[in-house]
Amino acid sequence: MRYIPIIQFGVGGVGRALIRQVLATAEQQARYGFQFVYTALADSDGAVVATRHEDEGLARALLEDLVEWKAAGKRLAEHPEGYWQGDLAALVDVAGWPGAIVVDVTAAEAETVAPAFQRARDLGYGIVLANKKPLTGDLRLWDLLHAGPLRYESTVGAGLPVISTLRTLLDTGDSVKQVQGALSGTLGFVMSALEAGQSFSAAVREAHRLGYTEPDPRDDLSGMDVARKALILARTLGLPLSMDTLTVEPLYPPDFAALSRDEFWARLDEVDAEMQARVASAAAEGNVLRYVADVSEAGVSVGVQAVPRESPLGALRGTDNLISFTTARYAARPLVVQGAGAGVDVTAAGVLGDMFQLAQVCR
Ligand SMILES: NC(=O)c1ccc[n+]([C@@H]2O[C@H](COP(=O)([O-])OP(=O)(O)OC[C@H]3O[C@@H](n4cnc5c(N)ncnc54)[C@H](OP(=O)(O)O)[C@@H]3O)[C@@H](O)[C@H]2O)c1
């Protein structure tokens, strides 16, 4: 049996689901002749590290306790086995051995995690990301990450096979003409509600009430999260683009960005009339509005598009994500991937799938 050390940054919703899934899949791991062992867990200011590099790493009972501890909103540093830390690179140094995998399930800024990735690359460790930020910052970090074993399936469409599908298309010599995606469950919900006749402000309020939006809905309506995913798709396609080259349409007027959250909610219905007119003009042509990321060699755009009601994107309803790949081989009808594009369990499963793949390439 090969023991593969896991050094995990982030013990939030996805991080905790991932620990549970790693513990629950010992049998599946054994089938491939390996066992994942946690050697370090870190949150924003603390860590728990396996005291020795024993085969078992952190014990199952301790991991289960840490999952509960974090679910209760406590800090790792305050756990009896925890300590304060602010140096993720040092954690990579002390907690790994050859074949280790560093997993980033934080939403930390690229600069915060970059030194740890540099260390992982120096040591030949694998890297798995659910965090989009390291992949959407400076291209030098993109190149560093790609200089060794790397997977990042969950950054686009959570557990859906989006990046792996794109990789396979490229690796097998297909020519990818266009990738189109509805990549935000929140904005998908809002667009479906508009189609069903609801006003824009009412749709956003309902999405908020159902817990589909971030606490400040502008974080969804700005389109920036979709833009990050579009940039990851573009870079995977081989286009060396940066965030500032993307055309991104926010779903609110520019002056709303500076409003307090209360003022934003109070003025949201000012957007209704224009949105209703766009819905009506699309409907007159047999189209519906969708918030679409459009990626091709011509560039990347992120915003509202009128698409035929019968098209895959037009037929999409609710919070599902949909990604369509138009290629030389899938020319007449695109290859389509669809399903839940958020949620801690599917996201963690995407990360775990990446870990299974790296376990077979990192030695
Ligand atoms: N949730 C989803 O459906 C979904 C889907 C696709 C992708 N993702 C991505 O997955 C990542 C995790 O999402 P989540 O929902 O689990 O977020 P979350 O619940 O907010 O958890 C984030 C975790 O990262 C830790 N963290 C933040 N900064 C850190 C740092 N500098 N060093 C170490 N740890 C740090 C936080 O520490 P504290 O506990 O100390 O705050 C927390 O444990 C995000 O990048 C998100 O965009 C999520």
Ligand as a Chemical Component Dictionary entry (heavy atoms), coordinates in Angstrom:
data_LIG
# 
_chem_comp.id                   LIG 
_chem_comp.type                 NON-POLYMER 
_chem_comp.pdbx_formal_charge   0 
_chem_comp.three_letter_code    LIG 
# 
loop_
_chem_comp_atom.comp_id 
_chem_comp_atom.atom_id 
_chem_comp_atom.alt_atom_id 
_chem_comp_atom.type_symbol 
_chem_comp_atom.charge 
_chem_comp_atom.model_Cartn_x 
_chem_comp_atom.model_Cartn_y 
_chem_comp_atom.model_Cartn_z 
_chem_comp_atom.pdbx_ordinal 
LIG N1  N1  N 0  -19.121 25.982 -2.335 1  
LIG C1  C1  C 0  -19.232 25.676 -3.617 2  
LIG O1  O1  O 0  -20.285 25.246 -4.112 3  
LIG C2  C2  C 0  -18.034 25.841 -4.534 4  
LIG C3  C3  C 0  -18.139 25.444 -5.878 5  
LIG C4  C4  C 0  -17.009 25.549 -6.714 6  
LIG C5  C5  C 0  -15.834 26.072 -6.201 7  
LIG N2  N2  N 1  -15.794 26.483 -4.890 8  
LIG C6  C6  C 0  -14.548 27.064 -4.408 9  
LIG O2  O2  O 0  -14.026 26.255 -3.362 10 
LIG C7  C7  C 0  -13.343 27.070 -2.428 11 
LIG C8  C8  C 0  -13.881 26.794 -1.029 12 
LIG O3  O3  O 0  -15.255 27.100 -0.982 13 
LIG P1  P1  P 0  -16.078 26.957 0.393  14 
LIG O4  O4  O 0  -17.496 27.086 0.014  15 
LIG O5  O5  O -1 -15.600 25.775 1.138  16 
LIG O6  O6  O 0  -15.583 28.294 1.146  17 
LIG P2  P2  P 0  -15.637 28.597 2.727  18 
LIG O7  O7  O 0  -16.683 27.779 3.379  19 
LIG O8  O8  O 0  -15.640 30.072 2.839  20 
LIG O9  O9  O 0  -14.219 28.047 3.273  21 
LIG C9  C9  C 0  -12.996 28.638 2.953  22 
LIG C10 C10 C 0  -11.925 28.020 3.832  23 
LIG O10 O10 O 0  -10.666 28.546 3.419  24 
LIG C11 C11 C 0  -9.955  28.973 4.585  25 
LIG N3  N3  N 0  -9.008  30.027 4.245  26 
LIG C12 C12 C 0  -9.242  31.291 3.835  27 
LIG N4  N4  N 0  -8.078  31.945 3.665  28 
LIG C13 C13 C 0  -7.078  31.060 3.971  29 
LIG C14 C14 C 0  -5.663  31.126 3.991  30 
LIG N5  N5  N 0  -5.012  32.246 3.684  31 
LIG N6  N6  N 0  -4.974  30.029 4.366  32 
LIG C15 C15 C 0  -5.610  28.878 4.710  33 
LIG N7  N7  N 0  -6.959  28.761 4.714  34 
LIG C16 C16 C 0  -7.672  29.839 4.340  35 
LIG C17 C17 C 0  -11.043 29.475 5.520  36 
LIG O11 O11 O 0  -10.500 29.571 6.807  37 
LIG P3  P3  P 0  -11.385 29.987 8.097  38 
LIG O12 O12 O 0  -12.165 28.738 8.403  39 
LIG O13 O13 O 0  -10.347 30.309 9.104  40 
LIG O14 O14 O 0  -12.217 31.140 7.679  41 
LIG C18 C18 C 0  -12.069 28.365 5.322  42 
LIG O15 O15 O 0  -11.738 27.254 6.118  43 
LIG C19 C19 C 0  -13.534 28.521 -2.898 44 
LIG O16 O16 O 0  -12.424 28.929 -3.638 45 
LIG C20 C20 C 0  -14.762 28.435 -3.787 46 
LIG O17 O17 O 0  -14.797 29.434 -4.788 47 
LIG C21 C21 C 0  -16.847 26.362 -4.060 48 
# 
loop_
_chem_comp_bond.comp_id 
_chem_comp_bond.atom_id_1 
_chem_comp_bond.atom_id_2 
_chem_comp_bond.value_order 
_chem_comp_bond.pdbx_ordinal 
LIG N1  C1  SING 1  
LIG C1  O1  DOUB 2  
LIG C1  C2  SING 3  
LIG C2  C3  SING 4  
LIG C2  C21 DOUB 5  
LIG C3  C4  DOUB 6  
LIG C4  C5  SING 7  
LIG C5  N2  DOUB 8  
LIG N2  C6  SING 9  
LIG N2  C21 SING 10 
LIG C6  O2  SING 11 
LIG C6  C20 SING 12 
LIG O2  C7  SING 13 
LIG C7  C8  SING 14 
LIG C7  C19 SING 15 
LIG C8  O3  SING 16 
LIG O3  P1  SING 17 
LIG P1  O4  DOUB 18 
LIG P1  O5  SING 19 
LIG P1  O6  SING 20 
LIG O6  P2  SING 21 
LIG P2  O7  DOUB 22 
LIG P2  O8  SING 23 
LIG P2  O9  SING 24 
LIG O9  C9  SING 25 
LIG C9  C10 SING 26 
LIG C10 O10 SING 27 
LIG C10 C18 SING 28 
LIG O10 C11 SING 29 
LIG C11 N3  SING 30 
LIG C11 C17 SING 31 
LIG N3  C12 SING 32 
LIG N3  C16 SING 33 
LIG C12 N4  DOUB 34 
LIG N4  C13 SING 35 
LIG C13 C14 SING 36 
LIG C13 C16 DOUB 37 
LIG C14 N5  SING 38 
LIG C14 N6  DOUB 39 
LIG N6  C15 SING 40 
LIG C15 N7  DOUB 41 
LIG N7  C16 SING 42 
LIG C17 O11 SING 43 
LIG C17 C18 SING 44 
LIG O11 P3  SING 45 
LIG P3  O12 DOUB 46 
LIG P3  O13 SING 47 
LIG P3  O14 SING 48 
LIG C18 O15 SING 49 
LIG C19 O16 SING 50 
LIG C19 C20 SING 51 
LIG C20 O17 SING 52 
# 
